[in-house]
Amino acid sequence: MYRNVINDMAAWHAGNQQVLLVKGAKGVGKTWSVTDFAEAFFKRVLIVDFEKESDFLRLFQGTVDADRIENKLRSRFRHMADKTENIVFDKDMLLVFDEVQFLKHPLPGIMAYAMQRPDMRICIIASWMGMLEGEDFYDDLTCISMYPMTFEEFLTANKVQHLCGHIEEQKISPIAAEVKDEIKEYLSCFMMTGGMPEVVADIVKCKSLLHTDGIIAKILSEQRAFIRLMVPHALERKVLKIWDSIPVQLSKSNRKFMYNYVDDKARAREYEGAVKWLVNAGLVRCIYRISEGNAPIADYVDKKSFELYHLDHGLLRLMCGCRLESMAEENDIYDVLSGVLPEQYAIAELTMNRNVSDLYFWISGATARVDLVFEDDGEVIPVDVQSKVQNKAQSLKVFRKKYENRMAIRISLEDLSFAKGVLNIPLYGLWNF
């Protein structure tokens, strides 16, 4: 399955930086994408998985010796070379270090090796989204963040790229009714399944959703196991409590994260580290509140008030106990859990849209809530996510009246339109506006 991130990897290959860092939560397809890219752009690829090859860990601590590392690699992976030829470490090979979060100091050790081999191209893969030690220090490093598949990638995987073309052209040519119905059918499917590559791959192979919930349940189990494996022991209980509270947090009409839903006696200062760990692991998405809708937004961020969303809407659906057999009708898909699935989906799609900066939310008093807010060239843009158009979108009106915004965005199932300063973007076209 083709991933758009391979374009970014190709751009790195064409550039001058030696090392590529690919970060993302466990299971979003990092290793597969890097391997697919490497097979197209390099003659050879060698992958060292630190989770499986734990005896390599000590070679990247303290003083790093490139010769010693390569001799051990030759010994371990000799079967990959031609019988008459030893493994050659040169510009035609991409050397991949996978699951580097198992290294105590991943970047300093690997970058020390890279400096001893300036002609080598190296890729580092981390099942982690937070800043790694030294990430902003090394000039010879390109960083790419990976997430679950977008709706565009889902369409491409299902070999209906022509539908992407219609979505791209809708600003010029309205989409025909029968084409729009087909797009919405795929959107309904994607809204239920989510974009985890393992899930999508099974749907493409089997042409059904028969195994979908089973695969999602397995991924959720693997994510829980990942938490137990990687989290510091002192945080484990608190991290799991926060993880388990996500469904009830998002089932509220007010999505603001409340610590008393984690534990009756929970206090922010006791759980802040656990929240931060989950966000850094990439397993949840954190959206902060802004106190004012003025630019620059960064001046009005309230770090004590936030909403926690899941990594993927398909994972969230099953985590909330909504099985596919209980979602037979289309309306159920968009209205389940007070419409949280469209919000989760919109956050995921907007995160991948290069025209959108960091996302926030806004609340005024007890009534007005704007789902998402972002800044574009000094203009603050409020966003309302709806499964159905509500003509009396009071929250947007309150926000625009207070801050005199020239434009707002409504995300819904309705056609692309612009009226009275409100741009309506179809849910299926978020990646393309």
C-alpha positions as CSV (number, residue, x, y, z in Angstrom):
1,M,0.0,0.0,0.0
2,Y,1.4,3.3,-1.1
3,R,1.9,6.0,1.6
4,N,2.2,9.6,0.8
5,V,5.1,9.9,3.3
6,I,7.3,8.1,0.8
7,N,7.3,11.4,-1.2
8,D,9.0,13.0,1.8
9,M,11.5,10.2,2.0
10,A,12.3,10.6,-1.7
11,A,12.9,14.3,-1.0
12,W,15.3,13.4,1.7
13,H,17.1,11.0,-0.6
14,A,17.5,13.8,-3.2
15,G,18.8,16.2,-0.6
16,N,22.1,16.5,1.2
17,Q,21.2,15.4,4.8
18,Q,22.7,12.1,5.8
19,V,20.3,10.8,8.4
20,L,16.5,10.4,8.2
21,L,14.5,10.1,11.4
22,V,11.0,8.5,11.1
23,K,8.8,8.8,14.2
24,G,5.3,7.6,14.9
25,A,3.2,5.5,17.2
26,K,3.5,1.7,17.2
27,G,1.7,0.2,14.2
28,V,1.3,3.2,11.9
29,G,3.4,1.5,9.2
30,K,6.9,3.1,9.7
31,T,9.0,0.0,8.9
32,W,6.9,-1.0,5.9
33,S,7.1,2.5,4.4
34,V,10.8,2.8,5.0
35,T,11.4,-0.7,3.4
36,D,9.2,0.1,0.4
37,F,11.1,3.4,-0.1
38,A,14.5,1.8,0.4
39,E,13.8,-1.0,-2.2
40,A,13.0,1.7,-4.7
41,F,15.9,4.1,-4.1
42,F,18.8,1.9,-2.9
43,K,20.4,-1.3,-4.1
44,R,20.4,-2.8,-0.6
45,V,18.7,-2.3,2.7
46,L,19.8,-3.7,6.1
47,I,17.4,-3.3,9.1
48,V,18.6,-3.6,12.7
49,D,15.6,-4.0,15.0
50,F,16.8,-3.0,18.5
51,E,13.7,-4.7,20.1
52,K,14.8,-8.1,18.6
53,E,18.6,-7.5,18.4
54,S,19.1,-6.3,21.9
55,D,22.8,-7.3,22.0
56,F,23.4,-4.4,19.6
57,L,22.3,-1.8,22.2
58,R,25.6,-1.6,24.0
59,L,27.5,-0.9,20.8
60,F,25.8,2.5,20.6
61,Q,26.5,3.6,24.2
62,G,29.6,5.3,25.3
63,T,32.4,5.4,22.7
64,V,31.0,4.3,19.4
65,D,33.3,2.3,17.1
66,A,31.9,2.1,13.5
67,D,34.2,-0.9,12.5
68,R,33.1,-2.9,15.5
69,I,29.4,-2.2,14.7
70,E,29.8,-3.2,11.1
71,N,31.8,-6.4,11.9
72,K,28.9,-7.5,14.2
73,L,26.4,-6.6,11.5
74,R,28.3,-8.7,8.9
75,S,28.4,-11.6,11.3
76,R,24.7,-11.4,12.2
77,F,23.4,-10.7,8.7
78,R,25.9,-12.5,6.5
79,H,23.0,-14.6,5.0
80,M,21.8,-11.4,3.3
81,A,24.9,-11.1,1.1
82,D,25.9,-13.0,-1.9
83,K,27.7,-16.2,-1.0
84,T,30.9,-14.9,-2.5
85,E,30.6,-11.3,-1.3
86,N,30.6,-9.7,2.1
87,I,28.1,-7.1,3.2
88,V,29.3,-3.7,1.8
89,F,28.5,-0.5,3.7
90,D,28.4,2.2,1.1
91,K,26.1,4.8,-0.5
92,D,24.1,2.1,-2.3
93,M,22.9,0.7,1.0
94,L,20.3,2.2,3.4
95,L,21.2,1.2,6.9
96,V,18.0,1.2,9.1
97,F,18.0,1.3,12.8
98,D,14.5,0.3,13.9
99,E,12.7,0.7,17.4
100,V,15.5,3.0,18.6
101,Q,13.4,4.0,21.6
102,F,15.0,0.9,23.2
103,L,18.4,2.7,23.2
104,K,19.0,4.8,26.2
105,H,20.5,7.6,24.1
106,P,19.4,6.8,20.5
107,L,20.5,9.9,18.5
108,P,23.9,10.6,20.1
109,G,25.0,7.0,19.6
110,I,23.7,6.6,16.0
111,M,24.8,10.1,14.9
112,A,28.3,9.3,16.3
113,Y,28.4,6.3,14.0
114,A,27.1,8.4,11.1
115,M,29.9,10.9,11.5
116,Q,32.4,8.1,11.1
117,R,30.7,7.0,7.8
118,P,29.8,10.3,6.0
119,D,29.1,8.5,2.7
120,M,26.4,6.2,4.3
121,R,22.7,7.0,4.2
122,I,21.0,6.1,7.5
123,C,17.4,5.9,8.6
124,I,16.3,5.8,12.2
125,I,12.8,4.6,13.1
126,A,11.3,5.3,16.5
127,S,7.9,4.2,17.9
128,W,7.8,7.5,19.6
129,M,6.4,11.0,18.8
130,G,8.1,13.2,21.4
131,M,11.4,14.9,21.0
132,L,14.4,12.6,21.1
133,E,17.6,13.7,22.8
134,G,19.5,15.9,20.4
135,E,16.8,15.9,17.7
136,D,17.0,19.7,17.3
137,F,20.8,19.7,17.6
138,Y,22.0,17.8,14.6
139,D,22.0,19.7,11.3
140,D,22.5,16.5,9.2
141,L,19.1,15.1,10.3
142,T,15.7,15.2,8.6
143,C,12.7,14.3,10.8
144,I,9.4,12.9,9.4
145,S,6.3,12.1,11.5
146,M,4.0,9.3,10.5
147,Y,0.3,8.7,11.4
148,P,-2.4,6.3,10.4
149,M,-3.6,6.4,6.8
150,T,-5.6,9.3,5.5
151,F,-8.9,8.9,3.5
152,E,-6.9,9.7,0.4
153,E,-4.5,6.8,1.1
154,F,-7.5,4.6,1.9
155,L,-9.0,5.3,-1.5
156,T,-5.7,4.7,-3.2
157,A,-5.2,1.4,-1.4
158,N,-8.6,0.3,-2.6
159,K,-7.6,1.2,-6.2
160,V,-10.2,3.9,-6.6
161,Q,-7.8,6.8,-7.2
162,H,-10.2,8.2,-9.7
163,L,-12.3,9.3,-6.8
164,C,-9.4,11.3,-5.4
165,G,-9.3,13.1,-8.8
166,H,-13.0,14.1,-8.5
167,I,-12.4,15.4,-4.9
168,E,-9.4,17.4,-6.1
169,E,-11.4,18.9,-9.0
170,Q,-14.6,19.8,-7.0
171,K,-13.5,23.4,-6.7
172,I,-13.8,23.6,-10.5
173,S,-16.3,20.9,-11.4
174,P,-19.1,19.8,-9.0
175,I,-19.0,16.0,-8.2
176,A,-21.7,14.1,-10.0
177,A,-24.3,12.6,-7.7
178,E,-23.4,8.9,-8.4
179,V,-19.7,9.6,-7.9
180,K,-20.5,11.4,-4.6
181,D,-22.5,8.5,-3.4
182,E,-19.6,6.2,-4.1
183,I,-17.2,8.5,-2.3
184,K,-19.5,8.6,0.7
185,E,-19.7,4.8,0.8
186,Y,-16.0,4.6,1.1
187,L,-16.0,7.3,3.7
188,S,-18.6,5.4,5.7
189,C,-16.4,2.4,5.6
190,F,-13.3,4.4,6.5
191,M,-15.1,6.1,9.4
192,M,-15.8,2.6,10.8
193,T,-12.4,1.0,10.1
194,G,-9.9,3.8,10.7
195,G,-6.5,4.0,9.0
196,M,-4.2,1.6,10.8
197,P,-2.4,-0.1,7.9
198,E,-2.9,-3.6,9.1
199,V,-6.6,-3.0,9.2
200,V,-6.7,-1.4,5.7
201,A,-4.5,-4.1,4.2
202,D,-6.9,-6.8,5.3
203,I,-9.9,-4.9,3.9
204,V,-8.2,-4.6,0.6
205,K,-7.2,-8.2,0.5
206,C,-10.5,-9.7,1.7
207,K,-12.9,-7.1,0.2
208,S,-14.9,-7.3,3.5
209,L,-15.0,-6.1,7.1
210,L,-15.2,-9.6,8.4
211,H,-11.9,-9.5,10.3
212,T,-11.8,-5.7,11.0
213,D,-12.9,-5.7,14.7
214,G,-10.6,-8.7,15.4
215,I,-7.6,-6.9,14.0
216,I,-8.4,-3.6,15.8
217,A,-8.8,-5.5,19.1
218,K,-5.4,-7.1,18.5
219,I,-3.8,-3.6,17.8
220,L,-5.4,-2.2,21.0
221,S,-4.0,-5.2,22.9
222,E,-0.5,-4.6,21.4
223,Q,-0.7,-0.9,22.3
224,R,-1.5,-1.8,25.9
225,A,1.4,-4.2,25.9
226,F,3.6,-1.5,24.4
227,I,2.6,0.8,27.3
228,R,3.5,-1.8,29.9
229,L,6.8,-2.5,28.2
230,M,8.0,1.1,27.7
231,V,6.5,3.2,30.4
232,P,8.5,3.9,33.5
233,H,7.3,1.6,36.3
234,A,6.3,4.5,38.5
235,L,3.9,5.8,35.8
236,E,2.4,2.5,34.6
237,R,-0.7,2.5,36.7
238,K,-1.5,6.1,36.0
239,V,-0.9,5.9,32.3
240,L,-3.2,2.9,32.0
241,K,-5.9,4.7,34.0
242,I,-5.7,7.6,31.6
243,W,-5.7,5.3,28.6
244,D,-8.8,3.5,29.9
245,S,-10.6,6.8,30.6
246,I,-10.5,8.0,27.0
247,P,-13.9,6.6,25.9
248,V,-15.7,8.2,28.8
249,Q,-13.8,11.5,28.4
250,L,-14.9,11.8,24.8
251,S,-18.5,10.6,25.4
252,K,-19.2,13.9,27.3
253,S,-20.7,16.8,25.3
254,N,-17.8,18.8,26.8
255,R,-14.7,17.0,25.6
256,K,-12.4,18.8,28.1
257,F,-10.2,16.2,29.9
258,M,-11.3,15.8,33.5
259,Y,-9.0,14.1,35.9
260,N,-11.9,13.0,38.1
261,Y,-13.0,10.7,35.3
262,V,-9.7,8.9,35.7
263,D,-9.9,8.5,39.4
264,D,-12.3,10.1,41.9
265,K,-9.3,11.4,43.9
266,A,-7.0,12.2,40.9
267,R,-5.2,15.5,40.9
268,A,-3.6,17.2,37.9
269,R,-0.1,17.3,39.4
270,E,-0.2,13.6,40.0
271,Y,-1.2,12.6,36.5
272,E,0.5,15.3,34.3
273,G,3.5,13.1,33.7
274,A,1.3,10.2,32.6
275,V,-0.6,12.3,30.1
276,K,2.7,13.7,28.7
277,W,4.0,10.1,28.3
278,L,1.0,9.0,26.3
279,V,1.2,12.1,24.1
280,N,5.0,11.5,23.5
281,A,4.4,7.9,22.7
282,G,2.0,9.1,20.0
283,L,-0.9,6.9,21.3
284,V,-3.1,9.9,21.9
285,R,-3.6,13.4,20.4
286,C,-3.7,16.4,22.7
287,I,-5.6,19.5,21.7
288,Y,-5.1,22.5,24.0
289,R,-7.6,25.2,24.8
290,I,-7.1,28.8,23.8
291,S,-8.5,31.5,26.1
292,E,-8.8,34.0,23.3
293,G,-9.3,33.8,19.5
294,N,-6.7,36.3,18.6
295,A,-3.4,36.0,16.8
296,P,-0.9,34.9,17.6
297,I,-2.7,31.9,19.1
298,A,0.5,30.8,20.9
299,D,0.0,33.7,23.3
300,Y,-3.4,32.4,24.5
301,V,-2.8,28.6,25.0
302,D,-4.0,27.2,28.3
303,K,-1.8,24.1,28.9
304,K,-3.9,23.2,31.9
305,S,-7.0,22.7,29.8
306,F,-7.0,20.2,27.0
307,E,-8.8,17.4,25.2
308,L,-7.3,13.9,24.6
309,Y,-8.3,12.1,21.4
310,H,-7.2,8.7,20.3
311,L,-4.5,8.0,17.6
312,D,-7.1,6.6,15.2
313,H,-10.9,6.8,14.9
314,G,-11.2,3.1,14.2
315,L,-9.3,2.2,17.3
316,L,-11.4,4.7,19.3
317,R,-14.7,3.2,18.0
318,L,-13.9,-0.3,19.3
319,M,-12.3,1.0,22.5
320,C,-15.7,2.7,23.1
321,G,-17.4,-0.7,22.7
322,C,-19.0,0.1,19.3
323,R,-18.8,-3.0,17.3
324,L,-19.4,-3.1,13.5
325,E,-22.6,-5.2,13.8
326,S,-24.2,-2.5,16.0
327,M,-23.5,0.2,13.4
328,A,-25.6,-1.1,10.5
329,E,-27.0,2.3,9.4
330,E,-25.0,5.2,8.1
331,N,-26.4,7.7,10.6
332,D,-25.1,5.5,13.4
333,I,-21.5,5.9,12.1
334,Y,-21.5,9.7,12.3
335,D,-23.7,10.1,15.4
336,V,-22.2,7.5,17.7
337,L,-20.8,8.8,21.0
338,S,-22.3,12.3,20.4
339,G,-20.5,12.7,17.1
340,V,-17.0,12.1,18.4
341,L,-15.9,9.9,15.5
342,P,-16.2,12.8,12.9
343,E,-14.2,15.0,15.3
344,Q,-11.5,12.3,15.7
345,Y,-11.4,11.8,12.0
346,A,-11.3,15.6,11.3
347,I,-8.3,16.0,13.7
348,A,-6.5,13.2,12.0
349,E,-7.1,14.5,8.5
350,L,-6.3,18.1,9.4
351,T,-3.1,17.0,11.1
352,M,-1.9,15.7,7.7
353,N,-3.0,18.8,5.8
354,R,0.1,20.9,5.2
355,N,-2.1,24.1,5.0
356,V,-3.1,23.7,8.7
357,S,-1.0,24.6,11.6
358,D,-1.4,23.4,15.2
359,L,-5.0,22.7,16.3
360,Y,-6.7,24.0,19.4
361,F,-10.2,24.3,20.8
362,W,-12.2,27.2,22.3
363,I,-14.8,27.4,25.0
364,S,-16.7,30.5,26.2
365,G,-18.9,30.3,29.3
366,A,-21.1,27.2,29.5
367,T,-22.6,27.2,26.0
368,A,-20.3,28.1,23.2
369,R,-17.7,25.5,22.1
370,V,-15.7,25.7,18.9
371,D,-14.4,22.2,18.1
372,L,-11.1,23.2,16.5
373,V,-9.2,26.5,15.9
374,F,-6.0,27.1,13.9
375,E,-4.0,30.0,12.7
376,D,-3.3,30.7,9.0
377,D,-1.1,33.7,8.0
378,G,-2.1,35.6,11.1
379,E,-5.8,34.9,10.7
380,V,-7.5,32.7,13.3
381,I,-9.8,30.2,11.7
382,P,-12.6,28.5,13.8
383,V,-13.8,25.1,12.7
384,D,-17.1,23.4,13.4
385,V,-17.3,19.6,12.8
386,Q,-20.8,18.4,12.1
387,S,-22.3,15.1,10.8
388,K,-25.3,17.1,9.7
389,V,-25.5,20.8,8.9
390,Q,-27.0,22.8,11.7
391,N,-28.3,26.1,10.4
392,K,-28.0,27.6,13.8
393,A,-24.3,27.0,14.4
394,Q,-24.3,29.3,17.5
395,S,-20.8,28.6,18.6
396,L,-19.3,29.8,15.3
397,K,-21.5,32.9,15.4
398,V,-20.4,33.7,19.0
399,F,-16.7,33.2,18.1
400,R,-16.9,35.3,14.9
401,K,-18.9,38.1,16.5
402,K,-16.4,38.3,19.4
403,Y,-13.2,38.2,17.4
404,E,-14.5,39.6,14.0
405,N,-13.1,36.7,12.0
406,R,-13.4,37.0,8.3
407,M,-13.8,33.3,7.7
408,A,-14.9,30.1,9.5
409,I,-14.9,26.5,8.4
410,R,-17.7,24.0,8.8
411,I,-16.9,20.3,8.1
412,S,-19.9,18.2,7.2
413,L,-21.3,15.8,4.7
414,E,-22.6,18.6,2.6
415,D,-21.1,19.8,-0.7
416,L,-18.2,22.3,-0.9
417,S,-19.6,25.8,-0.6
418,F,-18.8,29.3,0.7
419,A,-21.5,31.6,2.0
420,K,-21.5,34.5,4.5
421,G,-17.9,33.9,5.4
422,V,-18.3,30.2,6.2
423,L,-16.5,27.6,4.0
424,N,-18.2,24.2,4.1
425,I,-15.7,21.4,3.4
426,P,-17.0,17.9,2.9
427,L,-15.7,15.3,5.4
428,Y,-14.2,13.4,2.4
429,G,-12.2,16.4,1.1
430,L,-10.3,17.6,4.2
431,W,-7.0,16.5,2.8
432,N,-7.4,18.6,-0.3
433,F,-8.6,22.1,0.8
